């Protein structure tokens, strides 16, 4: 309730500030991209707003209107998306109407092998604001508020993006710089590619064009360590508490280099360096493990066909793959008595291939396959996640058809097949059939 009141207060203050500015300076608006008031100014305005928006395949933040302060001191645009889905699960259903990811799969009782769900989750509202446009001190603010559908469709508001841009710097909460969202195909399921990462985090990054075709970026991000911890009964309560509450001290460092042929074709090499701290109960001291990840992604449009590809691998980067979410796989305990209390890093690899075919300008189909593999040395120590409960490998297969009815309305259907192999348990799989209706304005 407090969060809802806070959200309402923020929106009210924003509206009041805009009204006050309008009363002081006067405002005018461009209504639609084909407005004839000033075509050149309108095109330049929309280009500036689009440059401040995140890249996401499932939703293009193209403004349908914009408000401009008198004298052009600020641009403002807002929009919203209503996304309604219905789904039917067959196999091992996931009690989540928005996703059926590998990390959510569990073996269910045979009487619950089918599940029907509906949801308006993933609907959102966004604000795009530009201050001092087309000047050396141009600043951009982008805020997106999402509706997340929990059990029984009890919705809550959460931040999808909230960041500012100044020159080549970005500061705030958005998708990790290690993720190449421009190389992700469209899918209805919110999980995205199981072998890649679409996670968001608080960060500061610097991105710039080195030439007409080459761009680079480097950032500092809040670390997202997720590792298995010892929980031996022989340990004192004090040591147990230290194991569970060790703080991370070093941020993750992502970076990338991207070569683009044109707007619809690029190749990107990304990397991430990380240091994960953990507590060694045998020596009563803190230790750290070094991790790294490397990822090659690309997209290429050739006539009506668009190809997408990704391959990545690394050490202590398991949770940078969506399919390992909350599986505590960055580090696991040693099983060697000579290393009691210490942790070791795991290795993970994953890949994805997808193709989109444009049947008509407003109708396309997409097929996607992705898979990953974790390499974890066996251990017998009592821990927060037993060895047999870890994910050994996972895969997902999707087939999607999307019909853009108009600029405002879209409809889609999708089939999702997901599998999860545990280290010491039978394979678990699920099939989901999606139908989606979406309105954007």
C-alpha positions, 0 to 999 in steps of 0.5 A: 500500500505504501508503494502504491501511495508513493507511486501515485505521489510521484506521478502527481508531482510530475504532472504538477511540474509539467503543468506549472512549466506549461503555464509559465513558458507555454507548450505545444505538441506534435500529434503523430509522426505525420504532423505538418506543423514542422516536419523537420523539427518533428523528425528530429524530436522523435529521433532524440526521444528514441535515442534515450529509450532502451533496446527491447525486442518485445516492445518498441518505445516509439512515441505517438505524441510529444510535448515540447517546452516553449523555446525547446528547453525540454521534450516529454513523451509518455506511453503505455502497454496493455499485454493480455496473455492466456496460456495452457501448460502440459507436462510439469506446469509452472504456476507463473502466467508470465514465464515458464523458464528452466529454473522454474521447472519442477516435477509435479504430482501427476494429477496436476499435469495440466494448467490454464492461466490468464494474466495482464502481467507485463503491462507497463507505463513509461515516461521519456524526458529530455532536457536541454535537447541538441546541446552539449548538456543534453540530459535524458531521463527514462522511467518504466513502471511494470505490473508483475502478476504474482499468484492469483494475479495479485499485481504489484508495481516494480521498476522496469527501467529507471535511468538518466543519460548525460553525454556518453554516460548512463546511470541507473537501473536497466539491462546489464551492459553484458546483455545484447538485447538487440540480438534477442528475438521476440518471444511472448514468454518473459524468460527470454533466452534460457542460455543468455541473460536479460537481467537488469541491475543498478549500474554506471556505464560509458558507451561511445562510437569509435567510428561509423561502424564500431562502438564500445562500452564499459560499466560498473554494475552491482554484483549478483553473486549466487552461490551454494553455502555450507550448512554443516551442523557441526559449525557454530551459530556464529560461523553459520551466520557469517556464511549466510551474510557475507557481503560482496565488495567488488562490482561486476565489470562488463564491457563490449565492442560492436561492429555494425554493417547497418541498422539491422546487422551487427556482431558484438563481443561482450565480456564481464569480470567479477570477484565473488567473496565468500566466508571460509569457516575452516580458517575463519577468514573471507576469501574471493574467487575470480570469475569471467564471462565471454559472449559473442552475439549477432543479428543479420537481416537478409531480405525477409529473413532475420538471423539471431545468434549467441554463444557464451561461456565462462567461470563463475557466471552461472547466474548470468544465464536465465536458466540458472536463476536462483540455482546457487551455481556461481560457486559450490563447496569443495569436497576435498578435506584439504580444502574444507570451508573453501568454495570453487567456481563452476563453468558454464556454456550456452548458445542460441540460434533463432530465425525470423521470417517476415511473411507480410510487412505486418506478419512474421514467424520466429523459431528459436532454440537455446541450451546451456550446460553447467560443469559442477564437481561433485560434493557431499558436504551439507549445503544450502543446495545439495549437489543432486538438486543443481541444474546440469543442463537446460534447453528451450524451444519456441515457435512464435507468430506475430500479427501487427494489426495496426500501430496500436494493436498486436496479436501473437501465438506461441509454443514453448518447450522447456527441459531441465536436467538435474545432476542426480534426478530425472529430466523435467519438461513442460509444454506451454501454448500462449495466446497474446493480445497487446495494445500500445500507445 
